[in-house]
Amino acid sequence: MRSGFPRLSARNPGAPKPGAPARAVVARFATLVCPPEVRTRQRTERVLAEFGLLLAALPPGARRGLIAAFTALDQGARLYPRSAGRRLTRLGDAEAEAYLRFLLGRPGALSDLTRKLTSAVVMCYYELPDVQDELGYRPQPYIEAVSQRRLARYGAEIRRAEAATVEDGTAADSTAEDSTAEDGGE
């Protein structure tokens, strides 16, 4: 599809990607808001792949809104005096960084929107497995420990709820959810 909506890659049909115009903006934005290492080891491309997954998880209206926000950010740079009428994707690093500082320094919705777009792209960066490894972020042992603790404590309730669901074809009651809330929401 056009206009920045997720597409299926020819090499990996399961990997949605933003369209070419949005890809250029998000890639440029990533080089500005992510750590400098985003420019190494094809991380920018992998951030774009993560961003595509984020887009695919959103309802169509939210996808269009997010793409429109990035487009507005890109085209809005033309109005910034130091840009000389160029889009964000065409600005040098110094001008692009100054433009973002300008946006973030303004009170109101424009600053809020820029912060939210920054958060979305930076989140995609920190979802990269090699970035998580570099930071020492390894949540799997904790997830497994909590899962085992939950099964030990609530296993019988979970099995009863699953059996009830299979028998009558409806969703199980919220017994398991209520028990989880008592466990501190783990």
N, C-alpha and C positions, 0 to 999 in steps of 0.2 A: 504494500500500500504506500501511498504518498503521504506527505505532510508530517513525517516524524512518527508515524505509528509503528508498532513492532512489526518486523518482517521475519520470515524464516530465512536463515542463512543457507546458501547452497551447500556449503561444506558441513554444516551442522543444522539439520532441519529443526531441531528442538530448541535452538538458541535464538529467541527473538531479539531484534536489534532495532534501535530507533532509526528512522529514515535518515538519508544523507544530510539534509540541512540541520536537523537536530543533532546528529552525531558530531558534526563539526563544532557546534556551539558547546555541547557537553564536553567534548574532548578539550577544547580550549579552556573552558571553565575549570575542568579538572586540573589542568596544568597550573592554574592560578590558586586554587583553594586547597589542593591536596599537598602533602609533603613533596619535596623535590624528587624523591625516589619514584614518583608516579611516571616520570619520563624514562625510566629504565625498565628493562626486561619485559617490554610490551605491556606494561601495567596500564597504560592509558587505554589500550584496546580491551583489556580485561575489565577495566572500570566501565567501559561502554557496554560490555556484555552483561555485567551486573546491573547496570542501569536499564538495559533492555528487559531483564527479568523483573526489575521493579515496575517498569511500565506495564508489563504483561500481567502483573498482579493487581493492577488498578482497574476500576471500572472505566469504560470508554470515555465518559465525561471528564473524569479526573486525568486520564492520559492526555486528552486534548488540552486541558487546562495547564498541565505541567509543560507540555511542548510549547504552548502559547506563551507561558511565562519565560521560558528560555529564549524563545524568539524575540520577545519584547526586550529582554536583557541585552541580547545581541544587537538588535536594531537600535535600541535606545542609546547605545554608545555613540551613534552618529551625532547626537545632540550634545555630547560632552565636548566642551571647547578644545581640549587637548587631543581629541581624536581626529580632528580635521575631516569630519564627515565619514569616517570609516567605521565599519561594524566591529564588534568585539573580536570576532575571529580574525580580523585583519590588523589589529593593533599589536604593536610590540609589547614585550613584557612590562616595561616601565609604564607605558600608557594604560595598558589593561589593568595593572595593579592599582594605578591611581584612580581609574574609573570605578573599580570595585570599592576602594576606600571611600570615594565620593558617595557612592550609593549607600554604603554601610553607615556613613556619618550623618546621613539625613534622617530626621525623625519621620516616623509614620510608616505607611504601608510599603513603600519602596524598599526601605531598609529591612523590614520584616520579611518581605518576599525574597530579597537577596540572601538573608540568613537561612531561610527555609530551603532555598535551592542549594546553597552551600552545604547544608546538613545532608541533603539527599545524596549529593555527589560524594561527599567525604564518607558517608556511610557505605557507599558502594566500594570505595577504596579499602576501607577497613574490613570488608567482607572477603577480600582476597586471601586465600589460604596462606600464601607466602608472607604476606604482611602480618597476619595473625601469628605465624611462627616466629617472625622476627621480634614481635612484641612479647613472645612467651605466652600468648593467649591460647590456652588449650582447655576448652570447657568440657570436652568429652568425658574425662574422668568424673567430674562433678555431676554431669547429667546422668551418667550410669549409676553413681552412688545414690542420687535422689530417686531414680527409677526403682532401684532395688529396695530402698527404704519404703517407698510407696507401695510396691507390690507386697512386701512383708506385712505392712500395716493394713492395707485396704484390698488385698488380693481377693479375699472371699466376697467382698461387696462388689468388686469389679466383675468377677465371674458371674455373680447372681444377676447383675444388671445386663451383662452381655447375653446371658441365657434368656432373660425376659424379653430382650429385644429380638432375639432370633425366634422365640416362640410366637409372639404376637405381631411381629413385623413392624413395630413402632419403635421410636427412640426410647431408650431407657430413661427412667426418672433421673433426677439430679442428685441422687444419693452419693455417687462418686464425686461429683463436683462439690457438694456440701462438705464431704470429708476432706477434700483437698484444701478447702478454705480453712478448716480447722487446723491443718498441718502447717499453716503459715503461708499458704499459697505456693508451696513448692511444686 
